[in-house]
């Protein structure tokens, strides 16, 4: 028997479900933008970009 829980969030679910989940699969659906910020190629921005880069 397979059981799935689908959650429309990229961060807030981890505190509750990570301790009891066997696997976590992150999905990125179609749309205007993405919640995965690593997909964007920034050309003109301040450096360092908190929290992704150290000061």
C-alpha positions in Angstrom: 0.0 0.0 0.0 1.4 3.4 -1.0 0.5 6.5 0.9 1.2 10.0 -0.2 0.8 13.4 1.4 0.9 16.4 -1.1 1.7 19.8 0.4 1.7 23.1 -1.4 4.8 24.5 0.3 8.6 24.4 -0.1 9.7 25.1 3.5 7.1 25.1 6.2 6.2 21.4 6.0 9.6 20.1 7.0 9.3 20.7 10.7 6.2 18.5 11.0 6.8 15.9 8.3 10.5 15.3 8.0 10.8 13.3 11.2 8.1 10.8 10.1 8.6 10.8 6.3 10.6 8.1 4.5 11.2 10.2 1.5 10.6 13.8 0.5 10.2 14.7 -3.1 10.3 18.3 -4.1 8.3 19.2 -7.3 8.2 22.4 -9.3 5.0 22.8 -11.2 4.2 25.0 -14.2 3.5 28.6 -13.8 4.8 32.1 -14.1 7.7 31.7 -11.6 9.3 29.1 -9.4 9.7 28.8 -5.6 13.2 27.3 -6.2 15.4 30.4 -6.2 18.5 28.4 -7.5 16.8 28.2 -10.9 17.2 31.9 -11.5 20.3 33.4 -13.2 20.8 36.8 -11.6 22.9 39.2 -13.7 22.6 42.5 -11.9 22.4 42.2 -8.1 24.2 43.2 -4.9 26.8 40.8 -3.6 26.8 39.0 -1.3 23.1 37.9 -1.6 21.9 36.9 1.9 21.3 34.1 2.9 22.8 32.3 -0.1 26.4 33.8 0.1 28.6 34.5 3.0 29.4 38.1 3.8 
